[in-house]
Amino acid sequence: MITAEEAALRAQLILEYPAQQPRRGCELDEFPQGWLINWRGLDGHAGQLSVVIEREGGLVRYFTTVRPAQIINEYEAVRERGHPDDPWTAAACRGRVPRQATERSGDG
């Protein structure tokens, strides 16, 4: 099991932006099986990609054909429709550090 803090760090590593970054950051919607990443960088393109960080083990799954509400409300039924990304398991993330906000100029 991973914690909310570990999920938040993983989201930063995936998106390569700090959560609080105004144009490219994110919020996490927690649900029983994990966290759905709401990425501000997808403004205007909502529903084209959803990213979930699973609570059990921290596996990341990318969904391209499932609406966010369905993911949150029916995760067990739609889970296998997401594409797993093994490098984001808890073991693989140990020791990784997100980029600093200053490393990305012009995105303020």
WORA-V501372 format. One line per field, one symbol per residue. phi: phi as a letter, one per 30 degrees, with the letter a starting at -180 (. if undefined). burial: + if it has 16 or more other C-alpha atoms within 10 Angstrom, else -. Layout:
# WORA-V501372
phi: ???
burial: ???
This chain:
# WORA-V501372
phi: .ccddddddddddddibdeddecbdabccdbeclbcdccddceibeidabbccdddiidcbcccbbdeddeddbeedcedddcdbedcdedddeidbdddeddcdicd
burial: -+---++++++++-+++++----+++-+-+--++++++++++------+++++++--++++++--+-+--++--+---+--+-+---+++-------+----------
